[in-house]
Amino acid sequence: MLDGRIYNFSAGPSMLPEEVLLRIREELLNCGGSGMSVLEMSHRSKVYDDIINAAVENVREIMNVPGNYRILFLHGGASGLFAAIPMNLGNHSGIADYIVSGNFSGGAYKEGKKYLKNARLAGSSEADHFNHIPTQQELDLCPEADYVHLCWNNTIFGTKWQYIPDTGSVPLVADMSSSIMSEPVDVSRFGAIYAGVQKNLAPSGLALLIIREDLLGNAMDITPKIWNFATQAEKNSMLNTPPTFPIYCVKLVTDYLREQGGLSEMKKRNEEKAALLYDYLDSQDFYKTTVNKADRSIMNVTFRTESEELDKEFVAGQAGHGFSNLKGHRLVGGMRASIYNAMPKEGVAALVEYMKEFAAAH
Ligand SMILES: *Cc1c(COP(=O)(O)O)cnc(C)c1O
């Protein structure tokens, strides 16, 4: 860690690799020999065209995206796509299946209900406070649905899908905001994958969408032009001025991921980091984790003590230890450590030391 920086466990926007931050600083006044900052640059310039094309190509290479998928950058973050997905994909039968395994998948379902003829609740773990991922047997899928929607990693509750549900010929659409590029995924098993980029890839305001070509071109008439996937695909995501700086950051972060060995290396590091926390949590009973062990996220680790007072004290002590953002989401309480790609293993090890000290002192 560079001098003066702390281990930031924020769920998003969250840490970026220091190598990338330094690169941004280095290029900030004069980007690609243009004599101007990327912040000031026309999105129609040759330099910027090279940046967005490199970002797309990097995503394709790093995630091993098949040739029949398009890679788009869209405004409005993941929440924008909660609305844009039904508008673009839900215009055949008008039926879509939503699996609700946490807060964001519930948000997507609510948006779906506004635009679809029939947004079905095809599975939910709400009755169990979202402490697990629904099993295949618990799903009630409709074969006529235009798509099945799920949230791959539940940022707030700290669970992750460990299997890809069988949806027959119905395309599966996954919100991967908080796990994108944290490990390899088989893109060909999904109709579409999308993510707000501020968890693992860049600053906020941008969504990445990876979508199978045959799902383009049937949007509802009410679809805002900037969220019409087919139009944006035709225009290389530049129908209007795109979020130029976040796209530039995606390019730098994906350059960095490639240099570091790609997603299998990320998976290895992320599993090691998560194991430091979970192994400790499993070895004691001062802190509790409430999520089903088999469904644990390796990106967002939630835990609590026996009382809200102690949780508060734990969170209050973080600054003195060089940490921030360990407070759990208000829906869950307790603590949450978000340990995305850019969180160094040393940061997680230091957190475990603090947890041990705090437990010993109480
Ligand atoms: C953060 C997050 C969102 C919301 O992203 P925005 O870009 O703020 O709309 C949606 N889904 C998941 C899984 C998230 O982690």
The ligand as an SDF file (V2000), in Angstrom:
LIG
                    3D

 15 15  0  0  0  0  0  0  0  0999 V2000
  -24.1560   -2.2620   -6.3440 C   0  0  0  0  0  0  0  0  0  0  0  0
  -25.0880   -3.1900   -6.9850 C   0  0  0  0  0  0  0  0  0  0  0  0
  -26.1480   -2.7460   -7.7890 C   0  0  0  0  0  0  0  0  0  0  0  0
  -26.4680   -1.2840   -7.9860 C   0  0  0  0  0  0  0  0  0  0  0  0
  -25.5770   -0.7320   -8.8600 O   0  0  0  0  0  0  0  0  0  0  0  0
  -25.8030    0.7780   -9.3840 P   0  0  0  0  0  0  0  0  0  0  0  0
  -24.7350    0.9000  -10.4130 O   0  0  0  0  0  0  0  0  0  0  0  0
  -25.6150    1.6580   -8.1880 O   0  0  0  0  0  0  0  0  0  0  0  0
  -27.1630    0.8710   -9.9210 O   0  0  0  0  0  0  0  0  0  0  0  0
  -26.9390   -3.6850   -8.3980 C   0  0  0  0  0  0  0  0  0  0  0  0
  -26.7230   -4.9970   -8.2300 N   0  0  0  0  0  0  0  0  0  0  0  0
  -25.7190   -5.4530   -7.4480 C   0  0  0  0  0  0  0  0  0  0  0  0
  -25.5200   -6.9260   -7.2970 C   0  0  0  0  0  0  0  0  0  0  0  0
  -24.8740   -4.5730   -6.8090 C   0  0  0  0  0  0  0  0  0  0  0  0
  -23.8770   -5.0330   -6.0380 O   0  0  0  0  0  0  0  0  0  0  0  0
  1  2  1  0
  2  3  1  0
  2 14  2  0
  3  4  1  0
  3 10  2  0
  4  5  1  0
  5  6  1  0
  6  7  2  0
  6  8  1  0
  6  9  1  0
 10 11  1  0
 11 12  2  0
 12 13  1  0
 12 14  1  0
 14 15  1  0
M  END
$$$$
